[in-house]
Structure formats: structure tokens, C-alpha cells
Amino acid sequence: MSRFVNPFTDLGFKVIFGQPASKGLLITLLNELLAGEHHIEDLCFLDKEDHADNVHDKGIIYDLYCRTDSGEYIIVEMQNRWHSHFLDRTLYYVCRAVGRLTELPPPDTIKIPVEKDTDGMVCESSVPYGSRYRLSTVYGIFLMNFKEDGLDKKFRTDIVLADRDTGRVVNPHLRQIYLQFPYFNKELAECETLYEKLMYALKNMNDWNRMPDALKEQVFKYLDQLAAVANLSEENRIAYDKAVDRYRVSRIVEEDIRREATEEGLKEGREKGREEGREEERLSNALKMKAKGLDYETISDITGLSIQEIEKLGIDDRRDEGKL
């Protein structure tokens, strides 16, 4: 067994990023992902369950839901296996988080401040209607241990709300980052930035018995201690062993599904090829019979072709040769 937990298991992901002791590692990861766009000094973990009033929205549980020290909200999710409508679900999750920002108490409970006008009369102060919809940025960051057909064939995809023609970001408050780890193919020697080294470690650490010497930054010393299987509590070790079993089973099931799909595709391809061969042979035989002067009804009885199909045989070839 590897020295380190597998980050693509539920418990492994929680150990590395989802506990108070791992907050520093999560901040480092987020700052590397958002480099040049935003810098996080601190964050707090929020309730991961969306307690929606609508019964259809209940049961949404984010893997990680955080608020930064400057007011941004961040959803981080690890998804090990592909499932249908994955992009729709992640968009819904981010939109639900945005919706939570504008949830206001019922109108009759809103206290409107009052002020006196120049005549001593009491009047309502003006509260700009749009001010209640001022939003904080919500980031959705999705670590994917699979390839998603709806995304380009690359490791990282950044989604923004932008003008279609110019590419200019119109509203910066909804952001999604998708990381497809099967497309991250760099070797450690090719990783130049801390960001690249972190991605390399997350993808490969489950196969290591020790932290590579090339990973000298302090964050990897911390990751070495935090993610070591030997350092898990007895309770977490039991939970982790079960998570690894689920992970292995899911990978086996996924491989079986892919193999069955491939075999079915090959079978369909062979059958289609045989059918096309039989059709080509029928047409060839009918053309020979037609050339020998057999009547169309006889050719139709022998080949199964319709009279109309037989009438057309040879026309296109003669047309190509300039004979018609």
C-alpha cells in the first residue's frame, strides 16, 4: 500500500483539504489556482449542506464550502467517476451558492431606516433597489479523475461570464475551474511552478512510498505529514480502507463499462462491415445480370433489390465516364 492517502477517495480528499489542520494546504492550492486573479490570506469552512427551503433542493452537499477573509465563496469538489450531466450539476451547485447570497428575509420583516426632512416630517430614507443584489464572487473548483466530453481535451478549463464576441468578462462573480487530471501528463522534471508541482503530486502521490526529493517546498513537507496513511487516526484509517475499496470497485466497474462499450462498438462495426459487403455484392450481381439482359423482375427476385434500384444501376458510372 502507498505511504500516502489517495486524494481521489472521499476520505483522502477530506484529510488533505477538508479538515482544520489542512486549511493552510487548501489556501496554498487555491492561491496557485487563482494566481494573478485573487490572493487568499485566510478562510473558514462553512456548513457543506445546502439547507434549502425548496424540498427539491434539499440534500445538496458540497465536498468543501468555504468563505475567504475578503468575502469570496469557494466550492471545491473532487469527482472520481464520470456521470451524466456532470457539467449541469456543477453549474447548478455554483448557482445555488450564488442564490444563497441574495436570500433576504420576507419584505414585512425588513426595517427601513427613516429620517426627518427639512420640515420636520418623518420620511423613508432612499435605499437603492439594486444594492441588495451586490454579490460576492463564487468560485466552483472541480478536481476530476476522468475526461469530460463536454470540455476541451486539456487539463484546465476556466469558465467565466464573458461577451461572446470580444471575450471581455462582463460579470466576474461566477467562476468555474475544471481540472481533468487524465490530461495532466507532465513529468516531475517538467514541472517548473509550484502550481504544476501540486498538480503532479495530487495525481501521482498515491503511487509513492516517499516524497520525491525534487519537491523541496515547505508545502510538500506539510503534505508528507498530513497525507501519510500511518498518521491517520484509527477511526479515519478504518474509514479510509473502506473508501479505497469503494474507489477500486468504482474503477473496475468503470473499466468494465468502457470495455463493454468498446467491444459493442467493434461488434457493431464488424456487423456493419459485413452488411455493407453483402449490399455491395448484391449490387454487383444485379449489375452483371442487367448487363446480360435479364429482365428487371427476375433480377429483383434474385437479389431482393427494387425495380427502381435496378433501373438506377450503372447510370452514375456512365455519367462519370461521359456516356450519358
C-alpha positions as CSV (number, residue, x, y, z in Angstrom):
1,M,0.0,0.0,0.0
2,S,1.1,3.6,-0.7
3,R,2.5,5.7,2.1
4,F,0.0,8.4,1.2
5,V,-3.7,8.6,1.0
6,N,-5.4,8.7,-2.4
7,P,-6.8,12.2,-2.9
8,F,-9.5,10.9,-5.2
9,T,-11.1,9.0,-2.4
10,D,-13.7,10.7,-0.2
11,L,-11.6,10.3,3.0
12,G,-8.3,11.1,1.3
13,F,-9.7,14.3,-0.1
14,K,-11.1,15.3,3.3
15,V,-7.7,14.5,5.0
16,I,-5.7,16.6,2.6
17,F,-8.1,19.6,2.2
18,G,-11.2,19.4,4.3
19,Q,-10.1,19.5,8.0
20,P,-9.0,22.4,10.1
21,A,-5.4,21.1,10.2
22,S,-5.3,21.2,6.4
23,K,-6.5,24.8,5.9
24,G,-3.0,26.1,5.0
25,L,-2.6,23.5,2.3
26,L,-6.1,24.4,0.9
27,I,-5.2,28.1,0.9
28,T,-1.9,27.3,-1.0
29,L,-3.8,25.2,-3.6
30,L,-6.4,27.9,-4.1
31,N,-3.9,30.7,-4.4
32,E,-1.9,28.8,-7.0
33,L,-5.2,28.2,-9.0
34,L,-6.2,31.9,-8.7
35,A,-2.7,33.3,-9.2
36,G,-2.9,36.8,-10.8
37,E,-6.6,37.0,-10.1
38,H,-7.0,36.8,-6.3
39,H,-5.0,36.1,-3.2
40,I,-6.4,34.5,-0.1
41,E,-4.9,35.2,3.3
42,D,-7.4,33.2,5.4
43,L,-10.6,31.3,5.0
44,C,-13.2,29.4,7.1
45,F,-15.1,26.2,6.4
46,L,-18.8,26.6,6.1
47,D,-21.7,24.1,6.5
48,K,-21.4,21.9,3.5
49,E,-25.1,21.1,3.3
50,D,-27.4,23.5,1.4
51,H,-30.4,23.9,3.7
52,A,-32.8,25.0,1.0
53,D,-36.5,25.8,1.7
54,N,-37.5,24.1,-1.5
55,V,-37.7,20.3,-0.9
56,H,-36.4,19.6,-4.4
57,D,-33.1,21.5,-3.5
58,K,-32.6,19.7,-0.2
59,G,-29.8,17.2,0.0
60,I,-27.1,19.2,-1.8
61,I,-23.9,18.6,0.0
62,Y,-20.7,20.3,-1.2
63,D,-17.4,18.5,-0.7
64,L,-16.0,21.7,0.6
65,Y,-17.7,25.1,1.0
66,C,-15.5,28.0,2.2
67,R,-15.6,31.7,2.7
68,T,-12.4,33.7,2.3
69,D,-11.3,36.5,4.6
70,S,-12.2,39.1,1.9
71,G,-15.7,37.6,1.3
72,E,-15.5,35.3,-1.6
73,Y,-17.2,31.9,-1.5
74,I,-15.5,28.8,-2.8
75,I,-16.8,25.3,-3.6
76,V,-14.2,22.6,-4.0
77,E,-15.3,19.2,-5.2
78,M,-13.4,16.0,-6.1
79,Q,-15.2,13.8,-8.6
80,N,-13.7,10.3,-9.1
81,R,-16.1,8.9,-11.7
82,W,-17.9,10.3,-14.7
83,H,-21.6,10.6,-14.5
84,S,-24.2,12.0,-16.9
85,H,-24.9,15.8,-16.8
86,F,-21.9,16.5,-14.7
87,L,-21.4,20.0,-16.1
88,D,-25.1,20.8,-15.5
89,R,-24.8,19.7,-11.9
90,T,-21.7,21.7,-11.2
91,L,-23.3,24.8,-12.7
92,Y,-26.3,24.2,-10.5
93,Y,-24.2,23.9,-7.4
94,V,-22.5,27.2,-8.2
95,C,-25.8,28.9,-9.0
96,R,-27.3,27.6,-5.7
97,A,-24.3,29.2,-3.9
98,V,-24.9,32.5,-5.7
99,G,-28.6,32.3,-4.8
100,R,-27.7,32.0,-1.2
101,L,-26.0,35.4,-1.3
102,T,-29.3,37.1,-2.2
103,E,-31.6,35.3,0.2
104,L,-33.4,38.1,2.1
105,P,-35.9,37.9,4.9
106,P,-39.6,38.4,4.0
107,P,-40.4,42.0,3.0
108,D,-42.5,42.7,6.1
109,T,-39.5,42.0,8.3
110,I,-37.2,44.4,6.6
111,K,-36.7,47.5,8.7
112,I,-36.4,50.6,6.6
113,P,-34.5,53.4,8.2
114,V,-36.2,56.8,8.5
115,E,-35.0,60.4,8.5
116,K,-36.6,63.8,9.0
117,D,-36.9,66.2,6.1
118,T,-36.4,69.9,6.4
119,D,-40.0,70.5,7.6
120,G,-39.5,68.1,10.5
121,M,-41.7,65.4,8.8
122,V,-40.6,61.8,9.1
123,C,-39.9,60.2,5.7
124,E,-38.4,56.9,4.4
125,S,-34.8,57.0,3.5
126,S,-34.0,56.1,-0.1
127,V,-32.4,52.6,-0.3
128,P,-31.2,51.8,-3.8
129,Y,-33.1,48.7,-5.1
130,G,-30.0,47.3,-6.8
131,S,-27.8,47.4,-3.7
132,R,-29.4,44.3,-2.3
133,Y,-28.1,42.3,-5.2
134,R,-24.4,43.2,-4.8
135,L,-22.7,39.8,-5.0
136,S,-19.5,38.3,-3.7
137,T,-17.6,36.1,-6.1
138,V,-18.4,32.4,-6.0
139,Y,-15.8,30.0,-7.3
140,G,-16.5,26.4,-8.2
141,I,-13.3,24.3,-8.4
142,F,-13.8,20.8,-9.6
143,L,-11.0,18.1,-9.5
144,M,-11.9,15.4,-12.0
145,N,-10.3,11.9,-12.2
146,F,-11.9,11.4,-15.6
147,K,-12.3,13.0,-19.0
148,E,-15.5,15.0,-19.7
149,D,-16.7,15.1,-23.3
150,G,-18.3,18.5,-22.8
151,L,-14.9,20.1,-22.1
152,D,-11.9,20.5,-24.4
153,K,-9.3,17.8,-24.3
154,K,-7.0,19.6,-21.9
155,F,-6.1,19.7,-18.2
156,R,-7.6,23.0,-17.1
157,T,-10.7,24.8,-18.3
158,D,-11.7,28.2,-16.9
159,I,-15.3,29.3,-17.3
160,V,-16.3,33.0,-17.0
161,L,-19.3,35.1,-17.9
162,A,-17.9,37.0,-20.9
163,D,-19.0,38.7,-24.1
164,R,-19.2,36.2,-26.8
165,D,-17.6,38.4,-29.5
166,T,-14.9,40.2,-27.5
167,G,-14.2,37.7,-24.7
168,R,-14.4,40.6,-22.2
169,V,-15.5,39.4,-18.8
170,V,-18.9,41.0,-18.1
171,N,-19.5,39.7,-14.6
172,P,-16.7,38.4,-12.5
173,H,-18.8,37.0,-9.7
174,L,-19.4,33.5,-11.1
175,R,-16.3,31.4,-11.9
176,Q,-15.7,27.8,-12.6
177,I,-12.4,25.9,-12.9
178,Y,-12.4,22.3,-14.1
179,L,-9.2,20.2,-13.7
180,Q,-9.2,17.0,-15.8
181,F,-6.3,15.0,-14.3
182,P,-6.1,12.4,-17.0
183,Y,-4.9,15.2,-19.3
184,F,-2.1,16.3,-16.9
185,N,0.9,14.4,-18.4
186,K,3.9,16.3,-17.2
187,E,6.8,14.5,-15.6
188,L,8.2,16.0,-12.4
189,A,11.3,17.3,-14.1
190,E,9.0,19.3,-16.4
191,C,7.1,21.0,-13.6
192,E,8.5,24.4,-13.1
193,T,6.0,26.2,-10.9
194,L,4.5,25.4,-7.5
195,Y,1.1,25.1,-9.2
196,E,2.4,22.4,-11.6
197,K,4.2,20.5,-8.8
198,L,1.0,20.5,-6.7
199,M,-1.0,19.1,-9.6
200,Y,1.7,16.5,-10.2
201,A,1.7,15.5,-6.6
202,L,-2.1,15.1,-6.4
203,K,-2.2,12.9,-9.5
204,N,0.7,10.7,-8.5
205,M,1.1,10.6,-4.7
206,N,-1.0,7.5,-4.2
207,D,1.8,5.6,-6.0
208,W,4.7,6.9,-3.8
209,N,6.4,5.3,-0.9
210,R,8.2,8.6,-0.2
211,M,8.0,12.2,-1.2
212,P,10.3,12.9,-4.2
213,D,13.5,14.9,-3.4
214,A,12.6,17.4,-6.1
215,L,9.6,18.6,-4.1
216,K,11.5,20.7,-1.7
217,E,9.0,23.5,-1.0
218,Q,7.6,23.7,2.6
219,V,4.1,22.8,1.4
220,F,5.2,19.3,0.4
221,K,6.8,18.7,3.8
222,Y,3.5,19.5,5.3
223,L,1.7,17.3,2.7
224,D,4.1,14.5,3.7
225,Q,2.9,14.6,7.3
226,L,-0.7,15.4,6.6
227,A,-1.4,12.7,4.0
228,A,0.6,9.8,5.5
229,V,-1.6,6.8,6.0
230,A,0.3,6.0,9.1
231,N,-0.7,9.3,10.7
232,L,-4.4,8.6,10.4
233,S,-6.4,8.0,13.5
234,E,-7.8,4.5,14.0
235,E,-11.3,5.8,13.1
236,N,-10.0,7.5,9.9
237,R,-7.9,4.5,9.0
238,I,-11.0,2.2,9.0
239,A,-12.9,4.8,7.0
240,Y,-10.1,5.2,4.6
241,D,-9.7,1.5,4.0
242,K,-13.4,1.4,3.1
243,A,-13.0,4.4,0.8
244,V,-10.2,2.7,-1.0
245,D,-12.3,-0.4,-1.5
246,R,-15.1,1.8,-3.0
247,Y,-12.6,3.5,-5.2
248,R,-11.2,0.3,-6.5
249,V,-14.6,-1.2,-7.2
250,S,-15.7,2.0,-9.0
251,R,-12.6,1.9,-11.2
252,I,-13.2,-1.8,-12.0
253,V,-16.8,-1.0,-12.9
254,E,-15.8,1.9,-15.0
255,E,-13.2,-0.2,-16.9
256,D,-15.8,-2.9,-17.4
257,I,-18.3,-0.4,-18.8
258,R,-15.6,1.0,-21.1
259,R,-14.5,-2.4,-22.3
260,E,-18.1,-3.5,-22.9
261,A,-18.7,-0.3,-24.9
262,T,-15.6,-0.9,-26.9
263,E,-16.5,-4.5,-27.6
264,E,-20.0,-3.5,-28.6
265,G,-18.7,-0.8,-30.9
266,L,-16.3,-3.3,-32.5
267,K,-19.2,-5.8,-32.9
268,E,-21.4,-3.2,-34.5
269,G,-18.6,-2.2,-36.7
270,R,-18.0,-5.7,-37.9
271,E,-21.7,-6.3,-38.5
272,K,-22.0,-3.0,-40.4
273,G,-19.0,-4.0,-42.5
274,R,-20.5,-7.4,-43.3
275,E,-23.8,-5.8,-44.2
276,E,-22.1,-3.3,-46.4
277,G,-20.2,-6.1,-48.1
278,R,-23.4,-8.1,-48.7
279,E,-25.1,-5.0,-50.1
280,E,-22.1,-4.3,-52.4
281,E,-22.2,-7.9,-53.6
282,R,-26.0,-7.7,-54.3
283,L,-25.5,-4.5,-56.4
284,S,-22.6,-6.0,-58.3
285,N,-24.5,-9.2,-59.1
286,A,-27.6,-7.2,-60.2
287,L,-25.4,-5.0,-62.5
288,K,-24.0,-8.1,-64.1
289,M,-27.5,-9.6,-64.7
290,K,-28.7,-6.3,-66.1
291,A,-25.7,-6.2,-68.5
292,K,-26.7,-9.7,-69.7
293,G,-30.2,-8.5,-70.5
294,L,-32.2,-10.2,-67.7
295,D,-35.5,-8.6,-67.1
296,Y,-35.8,-6.4,-64.0
297,E,-38.4,-8.5,-62.3
298,T,-36.1,-11.6,-62.5
299,I,-33.2,-9.6,-61.1
300,S,-35.4,-8.2,-58.3
301,D,-36.5,-11.8,-57.4
302,I,-32.9,-13.0,-57.2
303,T,-31.2,-10.0,-55.5
304,G,-34.1,-8.6,-53.5
305,L,-33.5,-5.1,-54.9
306,S,-36.4,-3.0,-56.0
307,I,-37.2,-2.3,-59.7
308,Q,-36.3,1.4,-59.0
309,E,-32.9,0.4,-57.6
310,I,-32.2,-1.8,-60.5
311,E,-33.1,0.9,-63.0
312,K,-30.5,3.3,-61.5
313,L,-27.7,0.7,-61.5
314,G,-24.9,1.8,-63.8
315,I,-26.3,5.3,-64.5
316,D,-23.9,7.1,-62.2
317,D,-20.9,5.2,-63.6
318,R,-21.8,6.0,-67.2
319,R,-22.5,9.6,-66.2
320,D,-19.0,9.9,-64.7
321,E,-17.5,8.5,-67.9
322,G,-19.4,11.0,-70.1
323,K,-21.5,8.3,-71.6
324,L,-24.8,10.0,-70.7
